[in-house]
Amino acid sequence: MPLSVYGWTKLLGDMLVRRIDPGALIVRTSVLFGRSGAARKTFSEELLSGTVKEVHVDSWRNATSLSWFASTLLRLSGTDASGVLILCSRESHSRAAFAEMLLRAHGRQDFPIPGYRPAGVPSDLTMSPGRAGLLLGERIPGLEESIAMEMERG
């Protein structure tokens, strides 16, 4: 059940897509990280560049590898999968924990970064990619594996 207006707009959008195309695949994800090549840097790119000065300490998300997400979408496009599919890391962490793990993986010691509690942001937006794992026939990567994937990418 949606907890916010934002959540309700996503649910209504899903319902409209399914009304137009009942066989559509609607993919949901959580925080994507990695090198995007876009003009606006991802949180992980900003974190590694040193521009992030503080992070959420009690806001839980499934930080998801951008390269894994993109390659998995391509694989799914060749299937007859339909309905709503959660496609994200199998683990949920606070943004502060994600930041520490990412910096540590890059050999950095500039943590902990000061934290704050964001007003008006739900504290736990953990997602479960169980159906995706079954559909793909594989174990969904966790955060450490996802960080390693993005590091291999360069």
Secondary structure as the mmCIF struct_conf table of DSSP 4:
data_model
#
loop_
_struct_conf.conf_type_id
_struct_conf.id
_struct_conf.beg_label_comp_id
_struct_conf.beg_label_asym_id
_struct_conf.beg_label_seq_id
_struct_conf.end_label_comp_id
_struct_conf.end_label_asym_id
_struct_conf.end_label_seq_id
BEND BEND1 SER A 4 SER A 4
HELX_RH_AL_P HELX_RH_AL_P1 VAL A 5 ILE A 20
TURN_TY1_P TURN_TY1_P1 PRO A 22 GLY A 23
STRN STRN1 LEU A 25 ARG A 28
STRN STRN2 LEU A 32 PHE A 33
BEND BEND2 GLY A 34 GLY A 34
BEND BEND3 ALA A 38 ARG A 40
HELX_LH_PP_P HELX_LH_PP_P1 LYS A 41 THR A 42
HELX_RH_AL_P HELX_RH_AL_P2 PHE A 43 SER A 49
TURN_TY1_P TURN_TY1_P2 GLY A 50 GLY A 50
STRN STRN3 VAL A 55 HIS A 56
BEND BEND4 VAL A 57 ASP A 58
STRN STRN4 TRP A 60 ARG A 61
STRN STRN5 THR A 64 SER A 65
HELX_RH_AL_P HELX_RH_AL_P3 LEU A 66 SER A 77
TURN_TY1_P TURN_TY1_P3 GLY A 78 GLY A 78
BEND BEND5 THR A 79 THR A 79
STRN STRN6 GLY A 83 ILE A 86
BEND BEND6 CYS A 88 CYS A 88
BEND BEND7 ARG A 90 ARG A 90
STRN STRN7 HIS A 93 SER A 94
HELX_RH_AL_P HELX_RH_AL_P4 ARG A 95 ALA A 105
TURN_TY1_P TURN_TY1_P4 HIS A 106 GLY A 107
HELX_LH_PP_P HELX_LH_PP_P2 PRO A 112 PRO A 114
STRN STRN8 GLY A 115 TYR A 116
TURN_TY1_P TURN_TY1_P5 ALA A 119 GLY A 120
BEND BEND8 VAL A 121 VAL A 121
BEND BEND9 SER A 123 SER A 123
STRN STRN9 ASP A 124 ASP A 124
HELX_RH_AL_P HELX_RH_AL_P5 GLY A 130 LEU A 136
TURN_TY1_P TURN_TY1_P6 GLY A 137 GLY A 137
BEND BEND10 GLU A 138 GLU A 138
HELX_LH_PP_P HELX_LH_PP_P3 ARG A 139 PRO A 141
HELX_RH_AL_P HELX_RH_AL_P6 LEU A 143 ARG A 153
#
